Amino acid sequence: KDSLSPDDEGQRVLTKGLAKYAGHLRSGGKYYPTGVSNNILYPVRGGFEDWAYAGSWLSSLTTECKPSTYGGYPASKTKYDDA
């Protein structure tokens, strides 16, 4: 069994709420599936989800986003330090 992150319960509540808000899928009438993406998409240990989550805690493992697609947007929109 995968170990759970400290905010696992909060993540589950948010994703279930977002899936419900998005509405039913056209095929089958079910809501978008939620859960650990490594389990939903394909089982892998140490995949992107693990790296991205862990990397988000250490500024030494992340790089600042400098968007330029479609004319770009302000760098201030790439900082999420108010969570």
Distance bins in CASP14 RR format, pairs under 12 A and 6 or more apart:
PFRMAT RR
TARGET T0000
AUTHOR 0000-0000-0000
RMODE 2
METHOD distances of the structure
MODEL  1
1 36 0 0 0 0 0 1 0 0 0 0 0
1 39 0 0 0 0 0 1 0 0 0 0 0
1 43 0 0 0 0 0 1 0 0 0 0 0
1 45 0 0 0 0 0 1 0 0 0 0 0
2 8 0 0 0 0 1 0 0 0 0 0 0
2 35 0 0 0 0 0 1 0 0 0 0 0
2 36 1 0 0 1 0 0 0 0 0 0 0
2 37 0 0 0 0 0 1 0 0 0 0 0
2 38 1 0 0 1 0 0 0 0 0 0 0
2 39 1 0 0 1 0 0 0 0 0 0 0
2 43 0 0 0 0 1 0 0 0 0 0 0
2 44 0 0 0 0 0 1 0 0 0 0 0
2 45 0 0 0 0 1 0 0 0 0 0 0
2 46 0 0 0 0 1 0 0 0 0 0 0
2 47 0 0 0 0 0 1 0 0 0 0 0
2 49 0 0 0 0 1 0 0 0 0 0 0
2 50 0 0 0 0 1 0 0 0 0 0 0
2 53 0 0 0 0 0 1 0 0 0 0 0
3 36 0 0 0 0 0 1 0 0 0 0 0
3 45 0 0 0 0 0 1 0 0 0 0 0
3 46 0 0 0 0 0 1 0 0 0 0 0
3 50 0 0 0 0 0 1 0 0 0 0 0
3 53 0 0 0 0 0 1 0 0 0 0 0
3 54 0 0 0 0 0 1 0 0 0 0 0
4 10 0 0 0 0 0 1 0 0 0 0 0
4 11 0 0 0 0 1 0 0 0 0 0 0
4 12 0 0 0 0 1 0 0 0 0 0 0
4 35 0 0 0 0 0 1 0 0 0 0 0
4 36 0 0 0 0 1 0 0 0 0 0 0
4 53 0 0 0 0 0 1 0 0 0 0 0
5 11 1 0 0 1 0 0 0 0 0 0 0
5 12 0 0 0 0 0 1 0 0 0 0 0
5 36 0 0 0 0 1 0 0 0 0 0 0
5 49 0 0 0 0 0 1 0 0 0 0 0
5 50 0 0 0 0 1 0 0 0 0 0 0
5 52 0 0 0 0 0 1 0 0 0 0 0
5 53 1 0 0 1 0 0 0 0 0 0 0
5 54 0 0 0 0 1 0 0 0 0 0 0
5 56 0 0 0 0 0 1 0 0 0 0 0
5 57 0 0 0 0 0 1 0 0 0 0 0
6 53 0 0 0 0 0 1 0 0 0 0 0
6 54 0 0 0 0 0 1 0 0 0 0 0
6 57 0 0 0 0 0 1 0 0 0 0 0
7 13 0 0 0 0 1 0 0 0 0 0 0
7 14 0 0 0 0 1 0 0 0 0 0 0
7 15 0 0 0 0 0 1 0 0 0 0 0
7 53 0 0 0 0 1 0 0 0 0 0 0
7 56 0 0 0 0 0 1 0 0 0 0 0
7 57 0 0 0 0 0 1 0 0 0 0 0
7 83 0 0 0 0 0 1 0 0 0 0 0
8 14 0 0 0 0 0 1 0 0 0 0 0
8 15 0 0 0 0 0 1 0 0 0 0 0
8 35 0 0 0 0 1 0 0 0 0 0 0
8 36 0 0 0 0 1 0 0 0 0 0 0
8 53 0 0 0 0 0 1 0 0 0 0 0
9 15 0 0 0 0 0 1 0 0 0 0 0
9 16 0 0 0 0 0 1 0 0 0 0 0
10 16 0 0 0 0 1 0 0 0 0 0 0
10 17 0 0 0 0 0 1 0 0 0 0 0
10 18 0 0 0 0 0 1 0 0 0 0 0
10 34 0 0 0 0 0 1 0 0 0 0 0
10 35 0 0 0 0 0 1 0 0 0 0 0
11 17 0 0 0 0 0 1 0 0 0 0 0
11 18 0 0 0 0 0 1 0 0 0 0 0
11 34 0 0 0 0 1 0 0 0 0 0 0
11 35 0 0 0 0 1 0 0 0 0 0 0
11 36 0 0 0 0 1 0 0 0 0 0 0
11 37 0 0 0 0 0 1 0 0 0 0 0
11 49 0 0 0 0 0 1 0 0 0 0 0
11 53 0 0 0 0 1 0 0 0 0 0 0
12 18 0 0 0 0 0 1 0 0 0 0 0
12 19 0 0 0 0 0 1 0 0 0 0 0
12 34 1 0 0 1 0 0 0 0 0 0 0
12 35 1 0 0 1 0 0 0 0 0 0 0
12 36 0 0 0 0 1 0 0 0 0 0 0
13 19 0 0 0 0 0 1 0 0 0 0 0
13 20 0 0 0 0 0 1 0 0 0 0 0
13 34 0 0 0 0 0 1 0 0 0 0 0
13 35 0 0 0 0 0 1 0 0 0 0 0
14 20 0 0 0 0 0 1 0 0 0 0 0
14 21 0 0 0 0 0 1 0 0 0 0 0
14 34 0 0 0 0 1 0 0 0 0 0 0
14 35 0 0 0 0 0 1 0 0 0 0 0
15 21 0 0 0 0 0 1 0 0 0 0 0
15 22 0 0 0 0 0 1 0 0 0 0 0
15 31 0 0 0 0 0 1 0 0 0 0 0
15 32 0 0 0 0 1 0 0 0 0 0 0
15 33 0 0 0 0 1 0 0 0 0 0 0
15 34 1 0 1 0 0 0 0 0 0 0 0
15 35 1 0 0 1 0 0 0 0 0 0 0
15 36 0 0 0 0 1 0 0 0 0 0 0
15 37 0 0 0 0 1 0 0 0 0 0 0
15 40 0 0 0 0 0 1 0 0 0 0 0
16 22 0 0 0 0 0 1 0 0 0 0 0
16 23 0 0 0 0 0 1 0 0 0 0 0
16 31 0 0 0 0 1 0 0 0 0 0 0
16 32 0 0 0 0 1 0 0 0 0 0 0
16 33 0 0 0 0 0 1 0 0 0 0 0
16 34 1 0 1 0 0 0 0 0 0 0 0
16 35 0 0 0 0 1 0 0 0 0 0 0
17 23 0 0 0 0 0 1 0 0 0 0 0
17 31 0 0 0 0 1 0 0 0 0 0 0
17 32 0 0 0 0 0 1 0 0 0 0 0
17 34 0 0 0 0 1 0 0 0 0 0 0
18 31 0 0 0 0 1 0 0 0 0 0 0
18 32 0 0 0 0 1 0 0 0 0 0 0
18 33 0 0 0 0 0 1 0 0 0 0 0
18 34 0 0 0 0 1 0 0 0 0 0 0
18 35 0 0 0 0 0 1 0 0 0 0 0
19 25 0 0 0 0 1 0 0 0 0 0 0
19 30 0 0 0 0 1 0 0 0 0 0 0
19 31 1 0 1 0 0 0 0 0 0 0 0
19 32 1 0 1 0 0 0 0 0 0 0 0
19 33 1 0 0 1 0 0 0 0 0 0 0
19 34 1 0 1 0 0 0 0 0 0 0 0
19 35 0 0 0 0 1 0 0 0 0 0 0
19 40 0 0 0 0 0 1 0 0 0 0 0
20 30 0 0 0 0 0 1 0 0 0 0 0
20 31 1 0 0 1 0 0 0 0 0 0 0
20 32 0 0 0 0 1 0 0 0 0 0 0
20 34 0 0 0 0 1 0 0 0 0 0 0
21 31 0 0 0 0 1 0 0 0 0 0 0
21 32 0 0 0 0 0 1 0 0 0 0 0
21 34 0 0 0 0 0 1 0 0 0 0 0
22 30 0 0 0 0 0 1 0 0 0 0 0
22 31 1 0 0 1 0 0 0 0 0 0 0
22 32 1 0 1 0 0 0 0 0 0 0 0
22 33 0 0 0 0 0 1 0 0 0 0 0
22 34 0 0 0 0 0 1 0 0 0 0 0
23 29 0 0 0 0 1 0 0 0 0 0 0
23 30 0 0 0 0 1 0 0 0 0 0 0
23 31 1 0 0 1 0 0 0 0 0 0 0
23 32 1 0 0 1 0 0 0 0 0 0 0
24 30 1 0 0 1 0 0 0 0 0 0 0
24 31 1 0 0 1 0 0 0 0 0 0 0
24 32 0 0 0 0 1 0 0 0 0 0 0
25 31 1 0 0 1 0 0 0 0 0 0 0
25 32 1 0 0 1 0 0 0 0 0 0 0
25 33 0 0 0 0 1 0 0 0 0 0 0
26 32 0 0 0 0 0 1 0 0 0 0 0
32 40 0 0 0 0 1 0 0 0 0 0 0
33 39 0 0 0 0 1 0 0 0 0 0 0
33 40 1 0 1 0 0 0 0 0 0 0 0
33 41 0 0 0 0 1 0 0 0 0 0 0
34 40 1 0 0 1 0 0 0 0 0 0 0
35 41 0 0 0 0 0 1 0 0 0 0 0
35 49 0 0 0 0 0 1 0 0 0 0 0
36 42 0 0 0 0 0 1 0 0 0 0 0
36 43 0 0 0 0 1 0 0 0 0 0 0
36 44 0 0 0 0 0 1 0 0 0 0 0
36 45 0 0 0 0 0 1 0 0 0 0 0
36 46 0 0 0 0 0 1 0 0 0 0 0
36 47 0 0 0 0 0 1 0 0 0 0 0
36 49 1 0 0 1 0 0 0 0 0 0 0
36 50 0 0 0 0 1 0 0 0 0 0 0
36 53 0 0 0 0 0 1 0 0 0 0 0
37 43 0 0 0 0 0 1 0 0 0 0 0
37 44 0 0 0 0 1 0 0 0 0 0 0
37 46 0 0 0 0 0 1 0 0 0 0 0
37 47 0 0 0 0 1 0 0 0 0 0 0
37 48 0 0 0 0 1 0 0 0 0 0 0
37 49 1 0 1 0 0 0 0 0 0 0 0
37 50 0 0 0 0 0 1 0 0 0 0 0
37 52 0 0 0 0 1 0 0 0 0 0 0
37 53 0 0 0 0 0 1 0 0 0 0 0
38 44 1 0 1 0 0 0 0 0 0 0 0
38 45 1 0 0 1 0 0 0 0 0 0 0
38 46 1 0 0 1 0 0 0 0 0 0 0
38 47 1 0 0 1 0 0 0 0 0 0 0
38 48 0 0 0 0 1 0 0 0 0 0 0
38 49 1 0 1 0 0 0 0 0 0 0 0
38 50 1 0 0 1 0 0 0 0 0 0 0
38 51 0 0 0 0 0 1 0 0 0 0 0
38 52 0 0 0 0 0 1 0 0 0 0 0
38 53 0 0 0 0 0 1 0 0 0 0 0
39 45 0 0 0 0 0 1 0 0 0 0 0
39 47 0 0 0 0 0 1 0 0 0 0 0
39 49 0 0 0 0 1 0 0 0 0 0 0
40 49 0 0 0 0 0 1 0 0 0 0 0
41 47 0 0 0 0 0 1 0 0 0 0 0
41 48 0 0 0 0 1 0 0 0 0 0 0
41 49 0 0 0 0 1 0 0 0 0 0 0
42 48 0 0 0 0 0 1 0 0 0 0 0
42 49 0 0 0 0 0 1 0 0 0 0 0
43 49 0 0 0 0 0 1 0 0 0 0 0
44 50 0 0 0 0 1 0 0 0 0 0 0
44 51 0 0 0 0 0 1 0 0 0 0 0
45 51 0 0 0 0 0 1 0 0 0 0 0
46 52 0 0 0 0 0 1 0 0 0 0 0
46 53 0 0 0 0 0 1 0 0 0 0 0
46 54 0 0 0 0 1 0 0 0 0 0 0
47 53 0 0 0 0 1 0 0 0 0 0 0
47 54 0 0 0 0 0 1 0 0 0 0 0
48 54 0 0 0 0 0 1 0 0 0 0 0
48 55 0 0 0 0 0 1 0 0 0 0 0
49 55 0 0 0 0 0 1 0 0 0 0 0
49 56 0 0 0 0 0 1 0 0 0 0 0
50 56 0 0 0 0 0 1 0 0 0 0 0
50 57 0 0 0 0 0 1 0 0 0 0 0
51 57 0 0 0 0 0 1 0 0 0 0 0
51 58 0 0 0 0 0 1 0 0 0 0 0
51 61 0 0 0 0 1 0 0 0 0 0 0
51 62 0 0 0 0 0 1 0 0 0 0 0
52 58 0 0 0 0 0 1 0 0 0 0 0
52 61 0 0 0 0 1 0 0 0 0 0 0
52 62 0 0 0 0 1 0 0 0 0 0 0
53 61 0 0 0 0 0 1 0 0 0 0 0
53 62 0 0 0 0 0 1 0 0 0 0 0
54 60 0 0 0 0 0 1 0 0 0 0 0
54 61 1 0 0 1 0 0 0 0 0 0 0
54 62 0 0 0 0 0 1 0 0 0 0 0
55 61 1 0 1 0 0 0 0 0 0 0 0
55 62 1 0 0 1 0 0 0 0 0 0 0
55 63 0 0 0 0 0 1 0 0 0 0 0
56 62 1 0 0 1 0 0 0 0 0 0 0
56 80 0 0 0 0 1 0 0 0 0 0 0
56 81 0 0 0 0 0 1 0 0 0 0 0
56 83 0 0 0 0 1 0 0 0 0 0 0
57 83 0 0 0 0 0 1 0 0 0 0 0
59 79 0 0 0 0 0 1 0 0 0 0 0
59 80 0 0 0 0 0 1 0 0 0 0 0
59 81 0 0 0 0 1 0 0 0 0 0 0
62 78 0 0 0 0 0 1 0 0 0 0 0
62 79 0 0 0 0 0 1 0 0 0 0 0
62 80 0 0 0 0 0 1 0 0 0 0 0
62 81 0 0 0 0 0 1 0 0 0 0 0
63 78 0 0 0 0 0 1 0 0 0 0 0
64 75 1 0 0 1 0 0 0 0 0 0 0
64 76 0 0 0 0 0 1 0 0 0 0 0
64 77 0 0 0 0 0 1 0 0 0 0 0
64 78 1 0 0 1 0 0 0 0 0 0 0
64 79 0 0 0 0 1 0 0 0 0 0 0
64 80 0 0 0 0 0 1 0 0 0 0 0
64 81 0 0 0 0 0 1 0 0 0 0 0
65 72 0 0 0 0 0 1 0 0 0 0 0
65 73 0 0 0 0 1 0 0 0 0 0 0
65 74 0 0 0 0 0 1 0 0 0 0 0
65 75 1 0 0 1 0 0 0 0 0 0 0
65 76 0 0 0 0 0 1 0 0 0 0 0
65 77 0 0 0 0 1 0 0 0 0 0 0
65 78 1 0 1 0 0 0 0 0 0 0 0
65 79 0 0 0 0 1 0 0 0 0 0 0
65 80 0 0 0 0 0 1 0 0 0 0 0
66 72 0 0 0 0 1 0 0 0 0 0 0
66 73 0 0 0 0 0 1 0 0 0 0 0
66 74 0 0 0 0 0 1 0 0 0 0 0
66 75 1 0 0 1 0 0 0 0 0 0 0
66 77 0 0 0 0 0 1 0 0 0 0 0
66 78 1 0 0 1 0 0 0 0 0 0 0
66 79 0 0 0 0 0 1 0 0 0 0 0
67 73 1 0 1 0 0 0 0 0 0 0 0
67 74 0 0 0 0 1 0 0 0 0 0 0
67 75 0 0 0 0 1 0 0 0 0 0 0
67 76 0 0 0 0 0 1 0 0 0 0 0
67 77 0 0 0 0 1 0 0 0 0 0 0
67 78 1 0 0 1 0 0 0 0 0 0 0
68 75 0 0 0 0 0 1 0 0 0 0 0
68 78 0 0 0 0 0 1 0 0 0 0 0
72 78 0 0 0 0 0 1 0 0 0 0 0
76 82 0 0 0 0 0 1 0 0 0 0 0
END
